Amino acid sequence: MRDDPVSDETPICSAKGCRAAAVWVLAWNNPKLHTPDRRKTWLACEEHREHLSQFLGVRGFLKDVVPLAEWEAGATG
């Protein structure tokens, strides 16, 4: 049994070195590479949501920040 509370099936934060469970989805696109409707995603834990949002935001890439549960519900509904 692993000591890490995040299982292999649990989405984890996209911040470098972070192993915390993700609770946010940061939807983004790079307008130089992607069509306007394309959305790439990063996952974020509560601690890294603001940092990752700022990183994407200053580049003009950030399109939306949504709770992971809401994002998953939208994908299945």
N, C-alpha and C positions, 0 to 999 in steps of 0.2 A: 504494500500500500504506500502511495506517495504521501509525503508530508504537505505537498503543495495543494491548497484547497481548490485549485483550478484543474479540472479534469481535461483529458484530451479532447473532449467534445465541447468544452466551454470556449466560446470566442474570447480571445485575449486582446489586450490593449496593443495598439500598433507602435507605441513609443518604444524607442530602442532600449532593450534590456528589461522592459516591464513584463511581468508575468501575471498581472492582476486581471481579473475578469473584466471584460468590456461591458459597459453599460450605455455607451453612446455610439452613434454612427455619424461620421463626418463625411458628407457627400461632397465631392469636388470634381472639377475637371480643369484641365490645362487648355485654354482656348487655342493655343498654338498647335496642339496635338489632337484634340478631341472635338467632335461635333458638339454643338450647344446642348443637345439633349443627353449626351453621354454622361454617366455619373460613375466615377471611381469612388471607392470607400476606404476610409481608415476607421478603425475601431479605437475607442478610448475608454479608459477607466475614469472614474470621477477625478482623480488627481491630475491626469494628463489632458483632460478635455480642453481646458483653456489654452494650454501651451500648444497643442496640435492645431487648435482652431486659429490661433494667432499666426502660426507658421504658414498655414494655407491662406489665411486672410490677407496678410501683407503682400502675397503674391497675386492676389485677385482670383485664387482658385476655389475658395470655399463657397459652396452653394447652399448648404443646409446642415443643421445639427439636429439630430433626431434621437430620442431614446431607442436603444436597441430593440426593446420589446415592440415598440410601435413600428419600427422598420421591418421587423420580421412579420408582424401581423399584416402589414401592407403587401409584403411579398407573397403571402399565402392567401390573402383575401382578394 
